[in-house]
Each structure stands twice: as structure tokens, then as C-alpha cells.
Amino acid sequence: MEKNKGILLESGTNEFEIIEFSVGNIAYGINVAKVREIINLVSVTAMPNSHAYIDGIFTLRGKIMPLVNLATCLHNDKAQAAAAKIIVAEMNSVYIGFKVDEVSRIHRISWDQMEPAPNIVDSERVIGVVKMENRLIVLLDFEMRQLRRQEPAKQAEALPWLLKKSGNLPSNHKMLRNK
């Protein structure tokens, strides 16, 4: 295989690519295939009665999408740099912005560098840990299956409702079935 093929990797390789970002002093990663773009922080409109992790909604190229505050989600009170960034990700045809402190770079990772998530508190959000030369990068589950940790009855409906109201979630999407 030719080196420096770019961001998309050929199937059958022993590698994948992640975008490294930080929230506070912790390095995290997301699979580059889920990221559509990275933007500077934009104006956000608060939504009443929304989930505690949702800062509000914003518009990008005519699409309204929610902004998930990863510092709040990850219980990292030391986070939120003045020059925060938004990682715009697409999951199951749904666009969501994730507010992070800083975006560092793209890494090409060998599967040998990745360890399974340790069995510790709230590790459902963690896919695994990437061993770098002198540090660790925590890979997060950006599908956010575990977004609704506190007050489950109320929060189970918060994100689908917000996405449906914004027009960003198809009416037949799996998050809205049986509603």
C-alpha cells in the first residue's frame, strides 16, 4: 500500500485515523470518518428544558444542530478554553456539534496501539485507549448512547426531541421509533 494516502484508509489495513482533541488537560480522540468539519465557536441559542449536556443549537450552512458540551458531559470542570472549537460530526445521518477546548491533529493509529476501555466508572463512553509514545489518548463513543446518565426518564427524550424540532433528525429515525 502506498504511504500518505490521506485521511481515508484502504479496507484491510491494520490502521485507522483519529482526530485528537482536548477537554481540559485530557487528550481524547474521535474516528476521523465521523467528523465532517471543525469550526470556531459560533453563536449558540439556548433551548429551554434541554439536556444538561446541550449548550443549545446553532446553524451551519442552513442546518440546525445541537451543541453538546463535552466538558459538562465528561464532568471536567477545568475545561473550556476561551478559543473553544466545535467538532461537527455525522452519525446515522444526524449532525451534532461537540464543543471541545482544542483540536490538535490527525493521527494514523495501528490497532496494536489501542487497548480496550478499562473497566472503570462511566467507561461506556470510552471505546478504547490509544497508547502513544509518551501519553494516552482516550477514544470516545461519539454515538453518545450513554448521553442520558442522570434523570433517565426525562433525558431519554431530550436529544431526539431537540433533533426532531431542529429538522435535523428524520421522522423515521430509530431514536424516534415507538414515540
C-alpha positions as CSV (number, residue, x, y, z in Angstrom):
1,M,0.0,0.0,0.0
2,E,1.3,3.4,-0.9
3,K,2.1,5.7,2.1
4,N,0.4,9.0,2.7
5,K,-2.8,8.0,1.1
6,G,-4.6,10.7,3.0
7,I,-7.4,10.6,5.5
8,L,-9.4,7.7,4.1
9,L,-7.6,4.4,4.5
10,E,-8.0,1.3,2.3
11,S,-10.0,-1.5,3.8
12,G,-8.0,-4.4,5.1
13,T,-5.3,-2.3,6.6
14,N,-4.2,-2.6,10.2
15,E,-4.7,1.2,10.7
16,F,-7.3,3.8,11.3
17,E,-7.2,7.6,11.8
18,I,-8.4,9.7,14.7
19,I,-8.7,13.4,15.3
20,E,-7.1,14.3,18.6
21,F,-8.7,17.0,20.7
22,S,-8.6,18.0,24.4
23,V,-11.1,18.9,27.0
24,G,-9.2,20.3,30.0
25,N,-5.9,18.6,30.2
26,I,-7.1,15.2,28.9
27,A,-6.5,14.1,25.3
28,Y,-9.4,12.5,23.5
29,G,-9.9,11.1,20.0
30,I,-12.7,10.5,17.5
31,N,-12.6,8.4,14.4
32,V,-11.9,10.8,11.5
33,A,-14.6,9.1,9.4
34,K,-17.3,10.6,11.7
35,V,-16.0,14.2,11.5
36,R,-17.5,16.5,8.8
37,E,-15.6,19.6,9.9
38,I,-14.0,21.6,12.7
39,I,-15.1,25.2,13.2
40,N,-14.5,28.0,15.6
41,L,-17.1,28.6,18.3
42,V,-20.3,30.2,16.9
43,S,-23.3,31.9,18.4
44,V,-25.5,29.3,20.2
45,T,-29.2,29.6,21.1
46,A,-30.2,28.1,24.4
47,M,-33.1,25.6,24.3
48,P,-35.5,25.5,27.3
49,N,-35.7,22.2,29.2
50,S,-32.9,20.7,27.1
51,H,-30.5,18.1,28.4
52,A,-27.8,19.3,30.8
53,Y,-25.1,18.4,28.3
54,I,-26.7,20.5,25.5
55,D,-25.5,24.1,25.4
56,G,-28.2,24.9,22.8
57,I,-28.5,24.8,19.0
58,F,-26.6,26.6,16.2
59,T,-26.8,26.9,12.4
60,L,-24.2,25.7,10.0
61,R,-24.8,26.0,6.2
62,G,-28.5,26.0,6.8
63,K,-28.6,23.1,9.1
64,I,-29.7,23.5,12.7
65,M,-27.8,21.2,15.1
66,P,-27.4,20.7,18.8
67,L,-24.1,21.6,20.6
68,V,-23.0,19.0,23.1
69,N,-20.7,20.5,25.7
70,L,-18.2,17.7,26.3
71,A,-16.7,19.3,29.4
72,T,-20.1,19.0,31.0
73,C,-20.7,15.6,29.6
74,L,-17.4,14.3,30.8
75,H,-17.6,16.1,34.2
76,N,-14.5,18.1,33.5
77,D,-15.0,21.4,35.3
78,K,-11.4,22.6,34.4
79,A,-12.2,22.7,30.7
80,Q,-13.5,25.4,28.4
81,A,-10.7,27.4,26.9
82,A,-11.5,30.8,25.6
83,A,-10.8,29.7,22.0
84,A,-13.0,26.6,22.0
85,K,-13.7,24.7,18.9
86,I,-16.7,22.7,17.6
87,I,-16.2,19.3,16.1
88,V,-19.1,18.7,13.7
89,A,-19.8,15.0,13.4
90,E,-22.3,13.0,11.5
91,M,-23.7,9.8,13.0
92,N,-26.5,7.9,11.3
93,S,-27.3,10.9,9.1
94,V,-27.6,13.2,12.2
95,Y,-25.3,16.2,12.5
96,I,-24.2,17.1,16.0
97,G,-21.6,19.7,17.2
98,F,-19.3,18.8,20.1
99,K,-17.7,21.7,22.0
100,V,-14.0,21.0,22.9
101,D,-11.2,23.1,24.2
102,E,-8.7,22.4,21.4
103,V,-8.2,20.3,18.3
104,S,-4.6,19.1,17.9
105,R,-4.1,16.9,14.9
106,I,-4.9,13.7,13.0
107,H,-3.1,10.5,14.0
108,R,-2.8,7.3,11.9
109,I,-3.1,4.6,14.5
110,S,-2.3,0.9,14.3
111,W,-4.8,-1.4,16.0
112,D,-1.8,-2.6,18.1
113,Q,-1.6,0.8,19.7
114,M,-5.2,0.5,21.0
115,E,-6.2,-1.1,24.3
116,P,-9.8,-1.9,25.3
117,A,-11.5,0.6,27.6
118,P,-10.6,-0.2,31.3
119,N,-13.5,-1.4,33.4
120,I,-13.9,1.8,35.5
121,V,-16.7,4.2,36.3
122,D,-18.6,5.5,33.2
123,S,-16.4,3.7,30.8
124,E,-19.4,3.2,28.5
125,R,-18.4,6.4,26.8
126,V,-15.0,5.1,26.1
127,I,-14.2,2.9,23.1
128,G,-10.6,2.3,24.0
129,V,-7.3,3.9,24.8
130,V,-4.6,4.6,22.3
131,K,-1.0,4.2,23.6
132,M,1.1,7.0,22.1
133,E,4.9,7.3,22.7
134,N,4.6,9.3,25.9
135,R,0.9,9.7,26.6
136,L,-2.6,8.2,26.2
137,I,-5.5,9.3,24.1
138,V,-9.0,8.3,25.2
139,L,-11.2,7.3,22.3
140,L,-14.8,8.3,23.0
141,D,-18.1,6.8,21.8
142,F,-19.5,9.7,19.8
143,E,-22.7,7.8,19.1
144,M,-23.4,9.0,22.7
145,R,-25.5,6.0,23.6
146,Q,-24.8,6.9,27.2
147,L,-25.6,10.6,26.9
148,R,-28.6,10.1,29.2
149,R,-27.0,9.2,32.5
150,Q,-28.9,11.3,35.1
151,E,-32.6,11.5,35.4
152,P,-33.1,8.8,32.7
153,A,-36.9,9.2,32.2
154,K,-36.6,12.9,31.3
155,Q,-33.3,12.8,29.5
156,A,-34.2,9.8,27.3
157,E,-36.3,12.1,25.3
158,A,-34.2,15.3,25.3
159,L,-31.8,14.7,22.4
160,P,-34.3,13.1,20.0
161,W,-36.8,15.9,20.7
162,L,-34.2,18.6,20.1
163,L,-33.0,17.0,16.9
164,K,-36.6,16.4,15.6
165,K,-37.6,20.0,16.4
166,S,-34.5,21.3,14.6
167,G,-35.3,19.3,11.5
168,N,-32.0,17.5,11.7
169,L,-33.5,14.1,12.6
170,P,-35.6,12.2,10.0
171,S,-39.1,11.4,11.3
172,N,-38.4,7.7,10.8
173,H,-35.1,7.7,12.7
174,K,-34.5,4.9,15.1
175,M,-34.3,7.4,18.0
176,L,-37.9,8.4,17.5
177,R,-39.5,5.0,16.9
178,N,-42.1,3.9,19.4
179,K,-42.7,7.5,20.5
